[in-house]
Amino acid sequence: MSATQEIGVYLVQALSSLLLILIVLRGVLHAVRADFYNPVTQFVVKVTNPIIAPLRKLIPFSGRIDPATVLLALVVQALGIALVLWFSGFMPPNPLLLLAWSAVGVISLLVNLYFIALIAMIVVSWVAPGSHNPAIYLLYQITEPVMAPVRSLLPNMGGIDFSPILLFILINVVQIALRHMAVSIGLPASLVIGL
């Protein structure tokens, strides 16, 4: 691979990964009904709105899952994969395989996003318990919908919350399943973030 190709691959991966992270985060913020007036939420919405708003006119949404955001995440992931393959000198696979690769990549990113959010919440609960920082409040809004059901399954442990441990086990199981699914459909791990 020449230097130009390597630079092209790097730039495509960096830009598509950044955009994909923002789009998936926007989908999560919508799904958990995060505070729209939170400055972090406002930033994510303002950055992603120019590309999501036109899609929302074509694909209306109701409920917690925004189909326009899901579609956009799949398209951005597919374009990123296709461009990386093109810069590397390979032809992109057929559209159905590319869609399958994109779906695995987006789900993997979502799982990794929750993994990082849970770690951040644990660290914040030790370092700055009861903080009123907007980013910390947003982390709480993102993680609480997945922690609350797990917390309700566990017996009271005298003020110690073991739900993150159970969630980490579940996340690792999902990550293992995603890695094996990626191998079974021939997805090179270097093409998507988080595998």
Secondary structure, DSSP 8 states (H G I E B T S, - for coil): --HHHHHHHHHHHHHHHHHHHHHHHHHHHHHTT--TTSHHHHHHHHHHHHHHHHHHHHS---SS--HHHHHHHHHHHHHHHHHHHHHTT-----HHHHHHHHHHHHHHHHHHHHHHHHHHHHHHHHHSTT---HHHHHHHHHHHHHHHHHHHHS---SS---HHHHHHHHHHHHHHHHHHHHHHTT--GGGSTT-
